[in-house]
Structures are given as structure tokens and as C-alpha cells.
């Protein structure tokens, strides 16, 4: 264990009466230090530095022996907390401030509101503005539900979650919208447990189940994709870019609009598009096919490595860039509705349709779900299933014929005598 506690006199903070505070000096990971006050102070001449205690000749307190014992107990309690964290393999991953919070017990008094605010600040610093926005939306909903009263983690129990659910649904929101908020609350709670702010034993999601309802599949058939490809737009037409972005997403294994917006010329390496997804940090390395190349070539002229490929991001600051993308995404979806009309597509066309369609078409072609999941960047196969529309009936018929024929494609059994 590379964290130590020592009783010492903080001579740097001498008080007006000439005494200095007695502290617990904490050294974490062998180099970072902080201190916790014991609540006692003593003049330097009455401090026994060798034995880390107050000299018995000091008359400032009633019983020096009792006070020295009390300070030793504070040290012992701190060491016990650190030992438990070490045994749980948590200590080495904690910051010095988190260690101090555990020892002082201040972490236990931190509210859901203030902890979430801290997480949001950290996410913004890391450039994860999408997640920060999701956390902020949840915090705003919680504040409204609490009528601006601070929410403590020990107040978040099964009953509180049910009251929040009923209030949310009573406003006309969907069950799937509720699920998004509940998953975020659960994520924040899990982070609070790791930070020592929330109690694992009181974890409310052991009893509460986050429920979702099946949604209408958002995939379109490959024939519809071909209709979109066949549309002829001039480069000056706003629908030209909307069509190209939709197809780029499809050709790049269902790449999200956000990732496409931030693609730069430097992301094209040796005939491949290489980038990290902004939401998950997952690395992608996708071969540029002729279809994709024919779209890209119109955007790569006179570009420097740090230039964005698509005309979406305009501003310099990261926050401004995210605002650019949000506004462009809204306009993109509006233009896709016009494209759907021109192509004779009845389904509601949005930026998500290209991602869902890629997964669905791959599924109908017999691509293994594990491979589809890998291409979409999903951690769980259950997530991939959401993207897959029902298999075409003719594909099911082929599978049925293969089973009946014993795998050789024959449509009849060799013998029906026992039927």
C-alpha cells in the first residue's frame, strides 16, 4: 500500500495565539500529499516531533494523555479506511482528494446535484460534450422533480425511483424516454459508489427494473438505398450534401452523424478511414470502397490534414463545434424528409436510418450478428438486436428449405412413411 498517514504539526499555519494545528498528513502513491485537521493545536515548543504527540508539560488542555490518545485513534481510523480501500483494489485508482474525502467522511454528505455537477465539469474538460449534455438533462429533470431541493444519494431508493417514473410518464413522456434518464441516473449512482459517496448496500437498481418498449424499426431496404443513390443533385443544392452524408454513413458501417461531422483529411490513411468514435472512444479502420470514394473525392480538394472533410463544423472552440453539429443535424434530418419524397420512400428518413439499414441489410445477407455487432461498435449483442429489422420472408423460406433438406437445399424429406 503506497498511502501513509502521519501525525504532524503544521508549522506553516501558525495561529495568532502562537499555536500550530496538529494534522494527519496523508501521502498518496508515494508523492502526493494532503492533510486532515485533528481539531487540536499546540505551540511548537510543546510538540514532541519524535513521538508525534503533545508534551505532557503543556497546560493548554485539561488532559494531554486523553487528547494524545484521541489523535492516535483518528490516525488508526484513517489507516483502517485506507486498508479497506486497498483490500478492495480501489485505493491506487483514487485521487488524493478522493482519499481525503473518504477519511473525513465529507463524501457521504455530497448530494446527487453537486456530484453530477462535478461529473459534468470533468466531461466538458475531457471534450465529452455529448455525455455532459445527457448528464445535464438528467440533473435538470431531477431538480424539477425535487422542486430545487437537493437530492442526497441515500434518498434515491426504490420508492423515489417509482415516484420519479410516475411523474415523468404523467407528463406524457414515453417509456423509452424514461429508460434513457434512468440509465443515466444509474450510471451516476455507480460512479458515486466508486467515489465512496453512495453506499453499495443501498443500491436501488437491485429492485428497480428499467423498462423499455419495442420501437418501430428504422431500417429501409437496399432497394430504397438505391433510389437515394439514383437521385441527381447539383453541388449547390442543400440536398446534395444531405444525400451524400446519408450514404457516407451507410458506407462507413452506419457511422453516426457526429462522427462524420468531425472527420478530417488526416483520418484517411492508405485508402482507409481511421477514426475514434466520439461517444465510446472505439477505434474504427474501414476500407474505402468505390462507392464511398466517389462521394469523398468531391470533398477532399484543396484540404489540409487538419481540415474537416464535410462542411459542417465552422467554429474553433469545442463547445462551438458541438453547437455547429447539433444545428446541422437538425437541418440534415429535415432535408432527408425531402429526399424521401423525391425517392418515393414512405418510411420516415432520418440520419439513424442509415445505421439501422446497414445492420438490417447485413443481417438479411447472412452476416453473423457477432460481426454486425463488431462493425456497429456495440459491447452487447442485445444492443445490436435493436438495430435489426425482421428478416425478409424469402430469406426465412430459404433457411426453412435448408433445414428440411438436411442442409443440402432439398425441399423434401427422403421418407415420409412415419408421418
C-alpha positions in Angstrom: 0.0 0.0 0.0 1.6 3.3 -1.1 -0.6 5.5 1.1 0.6 6.6 4.5 -0.8 8.6 7.4 1.5 10.5 9.9 0.6 12.8 12.8 2.5 16.1 12.5 2.5 19.7 13.4 1.7 22.1 10.6 4.1 24.9 11.3 3.2 26.7 8.1 -0.2 27.7 9.5 0.7 29.3 12.8 -2.3 30.9 14.6 -2.5 34.3 16.2 -2.0 32.8 19.6 1.2 31.2 18.6 -0.1 27.6 18.3 0.1 25.4 15.2 -2.6 22.9 14.1 -2.0 19.2 14.6 -2.8 17.3 11.4 -2.9 13.9 9.8 -0.5 14.2 6.9 -1.6 11.8 4.1 0.9 10.7 1.4 -0.8 9.0 -1.5 1.0 7.0 -4.2 4.3 7.9 -2.5 4.4 11.6 -3.7 1.0 13.4 -3.4 0.2 14.8 0.0 -2.8 16.5 1.7 -3.8 17.0 5.3 -6.8 16.5 7.6 -7.2 18.6 10.7 -7.4 16.8 14.1 -9.1 19.8 15.7 -6.2 20.4 18.1 -3.3 22.9 18.0 -0.2 23.5 20.2 2.8 25.8 20.3 5.9 24.4 18.6 7.8 24.2 21.9 5.2 21.8 23.4 5.3 19.4 20.4 7.2 16.2 20.6 8.2 15.6 17.0 10.0 12.3 17.6 6.9 10.7 19.2 4.3 12.7 17.3 2.4 13.8 20.3 1.8 16.8 22.7 4.3 17.1 25.5 2.7 16.5 28.9 4.1 19.8 30.2 1.6 21.7 28.0 -1.2 23.3 30.1 -3.5 24.4 27.3 -5.7 21.3 27.5 -7.2 19.5 30.5 -5.8 16.0 29.9 -2.9 15.7 27.5 -2.9 11.9 27.7 -6.6 11.8 26.7 -6.0 14.2 23.7 -2.9 12.3 22.5 -5.0 9.0 22.7 -7.8 10.6 20.7 -5.4 11.8 18.0 -3.9 8.3 17.8 -7.4 6.9 17.4 -8.1 9.3 14.5 -4.9 8.1 12.8 -5.9 4.4 13.4 -9.4 5.0 12.0 -7.8 6.7 8.9 -5.4 3.7 8.4 -8.4 1.3 8.7 -10.3 3.2 6.0 -7.2 3.1 3.7 -6.6 -0.6 4.4 -10.2 -1.5 3.4 -9.8 0.6 0.2 -6.5 -1.2 -0.6 -8.0 -4.6 0.0 -10.9 -3.7 -2.4 -8.3 -2.7 -5.0 -9.7 0.8 -5.1 -7.1 2.9 -3.4 -4.5 3.0 -6.1 -7.0 4.4 -8.6 -8.2 7.2 -6.3 -7.1 10.8 -6.4 -5.6 12.4 -3.3 -8.8 14.5 -2.9 -10.9 11.3 -3.0 -8.8 9.7 -0.4 -9.2 12.8 1.8 -13.0 12.7 1.3 -13.1 9.1 2.4 -11.2 9.9 5.6 -13.1 13.0 6.6 -16.5 11.4 5.7 -17.4 14.5 3.7 -18.0 12.4 0.6 -21.0 10.8 2.3 -22.7 14.2 2.6 -22.3 15.1 -1.0 -25.6 15.4 -2.9 -26.6 13.9 -6.2 -26.7 17.5 -7.5 -23.2 18.5 -6.6 -21.7 15.2 -7.6 -23.4 15.3 -11.0 -22.2 18.9 -11.5 -18.6 17.7 -10.8 -19.0 14.9 -13.4 -20.3 17.3 -16.0 -17.3 19.6 -15.4 -14.9 16.7 -15.8 -16.7 15.5 -19.0 -16.5 19.0 -20.5 -12.8 19.2 -19.8 -12.3 15.8 -21.5 -14.2 17.0 -24.5 -17.1 14.5 -24.0 -19.8 17.2 -24.5 -22.4 14.7 -25.7 -22.3 12.8 -22.4 -22.1 16.0 -20.4 -25.2 17.2 -22.1 -27.0 14.0 -21.2 -26.0 14.3 -17.6 -27.1 17.9 -17.5 -30.5 17.0 -18.9 -31.0 14.4 -16.2 -29.9 16.8 -13.5 -32.4 19.4 -14.7 -35.2 16.8 -14.6 -34.2 15.7 -11.1 -34.2 19.4 -10.0 -37.7 19.9 -11.3 -38.9 16.7 -9.7 -37.3 17.7 -6.4 -38.6 21.3 -6.8 -35.0 22.5 -6.5 -34.4 20.7 -3.2 -31.1 18.9 -3.1 -31.2 15.2 -3.5 -28.9 13.0 -1.3 -27.8 9.6 -2.6 -29.4 7.8 0.4 -32.7 9.3 -0.7 -32.5 7.5 -4.0 -34.3 4.3 -3.2 -36.9 2.1 -4.9 -39.7 4.4 -3.8 -38.0 7.5 -5.1 -37.4 5.9 -8.5 -41.0 4.9 -8.7 -42.2 8.4 -7.8 -39.9 9.8 -10.5 -41.2 7.3 -13.0 -44.8 8.1 -12.3 -44.1 11.9 -12.5 -42.2 11.6 -15.8 -44.8 9.4 -17.5 -47.7 11.6 -16.2 -46.3 14.4 -18.3 -46.8 12.4 -21.5 -43.2 11.3 -21.9 -42.5 7.9 -23.4 -41.3 4.8 -21.5 -38.2 4.7 -23.7 -37.5 8.3 -22.8 -37.8 7.4 -19.2 -35.4 4.5 -19.7 -32.7 6.9 -21.1 -33.0 9.1 -17.9 -33.0 6.1 -15.6 -29.9 4.6 -17.2 -28.1 7.9 -16.8 -29.2 8.1 -13.1 -27.9 4.5 -12.7 -24.6 5.4 -14.3 -24.2 8.4 -12.0 -25.1 6.3 -8.9 -22.5 3.7 -9.9 -19.8 6.4 -10.2 -20.8 7.7 -6.8 -20.3 4.2 -5.3 -16.8 4.1 -6.7 -16.1 7.5 -5.3 -17.3 6.4 -1.9 -20.2 8.8 -1.9 -23.1 6.3 -2.3 -23.5 3.0 -0.4 -23.3 -0.2 -2.4 -25.6 -1.9 0.1 -28.4 0.7 -0.6 -28.1 0.3 -4.4 -31.7 0.9 -5.6 -31.4 -0.7 -9.0 -31.3 -4.2 -7.5 -35.1 -3.9 -7.1 -35.9 -1.4 -9.8 -36.0 -2.6 -13.4 -35.5 -0.2 -16.2 -38.3 -1.0 -18.7 -38.4 -0.3 -22.5 -41.0 -0.9 -25.2 -40.2 -2.2 -28.6 -39.8 0.6 -31.1 -40.7 0.7 -34.8 -37.7 -0.5 -36.8 -36.0 2.4 -38.6 -34.3 0.4 -41.4 -35.1 0.6 -45.1 -34.5 -2.0 -47.8 -31.5 -1.9 -50.1 -33.8 -1.1 -53.0 -34.6 2.2 -51.2 -30.9 2.9 -50.7 -30.5 2.5 -54.5 -33.3 5.0 -55.0 -31.4 7.6 -52.9 -28.2 6.9 -54.8 -30.0 7.5 -58.1 -31.2 11.0 -57.2 -29.3 13.7 -59.1 -28.5 16.9 -57.3 -26.2 19.8 -58.2 -23.4 20.5 -55.6 -25.1 23.8 -54.9 -28.3 22.1 -53.8 -28.5 21.6 -50.0 -30.0 18.1 -50.6 -26.7 17.2 -52.4 -24.9 17.2 -49.1 -27.7 15.6 -47.2 -27.8 12.7 -49.6 -24.0 12.3 -49.5 -23.8 12.3 -45.7 -26.6 9.7 -45.5 -24.7 7.4 -47.9 -21.4 8.1 -46.3 -22.9 6.8 -43.0 -24.2 3.7 -44.8 -20.8 3.0 -46.5 -18.9 3.5 -43.2 -20.8 0.8 -41.3 -23.5 3.1 -40.1 -21.2 5.8 -38.8 -23.2 8.4 -36.7 -23.7 11.9 -37.9 -21.5 13.3 -35.1 -18.5 11.2 -36.2 -18.9 12.1 -39.8 -19.0 15.8 -38.9 -15.7 15.6 -37.1 -13.8 13.5 -39.8 -10.7 15.3 -41.0 -8.5 14.7 -44.0 -5.9 13.1 -41.7 -8.4 10.4 -40.9 -7.9 9.0 -44.4 -4.8 6.8 -44.4 -3.8 4.4 -47.2 -7.3 4.1 -48.7 -8.9 3.6 -45.3 -10.9 5.8 -43.0 -9.5 5.6 -39.5 -11.1 7.4 -36.5 -12.3 7.0 -33.0 -16.0 7.2 -32.3 -16.7 10.3 -30.1 -19.3 8.6 -27.9 -17.3 5.5 -27.0 -13.7 6.1 -28.0 -13.8 2.9 -30.0 -11.3 2.8 -33.0 -12.6 2.2 -36.5 -10.5 1.2 -39.5 -12.7 0.9 -42.6 -11.7 0.3 -46.2 -12.8 3.0 -48.7 -15.0 1.3 -51.3 -15.5 2.7 -54.8 -19.0 3.9 -53.8 -17.5 5.8 -50.8 -14.6 7.1 -52.8 -16.9 8.6 -55.4 -18.5 10.7 -52.7 -15.3 11.6 -50.8 -13.5 12.9 -53.8 -15.8 15.9 -54.1 -14.9 17.0 -50.5 -11.2 16.4 -50.4 -10.0 19.0 -52.9 -7.6 21.7 -51.5 -7.9 20.3 -48.0 -5.1 20.2 -45.4 -4.7 17.3 -42.9 -6.4 19.2 -40.1 -9.3 20.4 -42.3 -12.8 18.8 -41.7 -14.0 16.8 -44.7 -17.6 17.9 -44.5 -18.9 21.5 -44.5 -20.5 21.2 -41.0 -18.1 22.3 -38.3 -17.3 26.0 -38.6 -16.1 27.3 -35.2 -12.8 27.0 -33.4 -13.9 26.2 -29.8 -15.1 22.6 -29.0 -18.3 23.9 -27.5 -19.0 25.9 -30.6 -18.2 23.0 -32.8 -20.7 20.8 -31.0 -23.4 23.5 -31.5 -22.5 23.6 -35.2 -23.1 19.8 -35.3 -26.4 20.0 -33.4 -27.8 22.6 -35.7 -26.6 20.9 -38.8 -28.0 17.5 -37.6 -31.4 19.1 -37.2 -31.3 20.6 -40.7 -30.0 17.3 -42.1 -33.0 15.4 -40.8 -35.3 18.0 -42.3 -33.7 17.6 -45.7 -33.8 13.8 -45.5 -37.6 14.1 -45.4 -37.5 16.0 -48.8 -35.1 13.3 -50.1 -37.6 10.6 -49.1 -40.4 12.3 -51.0 -38.2 12.6 -54.1 -37.1 9.0 -53.9 -40.7 7.7 -53.3 -39.7 6.3 -49.8 -42.6 6.0 -47.5 -40.6 5.3 -44.3 -39.5 8.3 -42.1 -36.0 9.0 -43.3 -33.5 10.3 -40.6 -29.8 10.1 -40.0 -30.3 7.0 -37.8 -31.9 5.1 -40.7 -28.6 4.6 -42.5 -27.1 3.0 -39.4 -30.2 0.7 -38.8 -30.3 -0.1 -42.5 -26.7 -1.2 -42.7 -27.3 -3.6 -39.8 -30.6 -4.9 -41.2 -29.3 -5.4 -44.7 -26.2 -7.2 -43.3 -28.4 -9.4 -41.3 -30.5 -10.3 -44.3 -27.4 -11.2 -46.2 -26.5 -13.7 -43.6 -23.7 -11.7 -42.0 -23.2 -13.1 -38.4 -24.8 -11.0 -35.7 -21.4 -11.0 -33.9 -19.8 -9.4 -37.0 -22.6 -6.8 -37.3 -22.2 -6.0 -33.6 -18.4 -5.5 -34.1 -19.0 -3.2 -37.1 -21.5 -1.1 -35.2 -19.2 -1.0 -32.2 -21.7 -2.5 -29.7 -20.5 -4.0 -26.5 -23.5 -6.3 -26.2 -25.3 -8.4 -28.8 -28.6 -7.4 -27.3 -27.9 -3.8 -28.4 -27.3 -5.0 -31.9 -30.7 -6.8 -32.0 -32.4 -3.4 -31.6 -31.0 -2.4 -35.0 -32.0 -5.5 -36.9 -35.3 -5.4 -38.7 -37.2 -8.7 -39.3 -35.6 -11.0 -41.8 -37.1 -10.9 -45.3 -39.6 -13.7 -45.8 -37.7 -15.1 -48.7 -34.6 -15.5 -46.6 -36.7 -17.3 -44.0 -38.0 -19.6 -46.7 -34.5 -20.4 -47.8 -33.5 -21.2 -44.3 -36.6 -23.4 -43.9 -35.8 -25.3 -47.1 -32.2 -25.9 -45.9 -33.4 -27.3 -42.6 -36.0 -29.6 -44.3 -33.4 -30.7 -46.9 -30.9 -31.6 -44.2 -28.7 -28.7 -45.2 -28.4 -29.6 -49.0 -31.1 -27.2 -50.2 -33.6 -30.0 -51.0 -37.2 -29.1 -50.2 -38.4 -32.7 -49.4 -37.6 -35.3 -46.8 -36.2 -38.6 -48.1 -39.0 -40.6 -46.4 -42.4 -39.6 -45.1 -43.5 -43.1 -44.1 -43.6 -42.4 -40.4 -45.5 -39.2 -40.7 
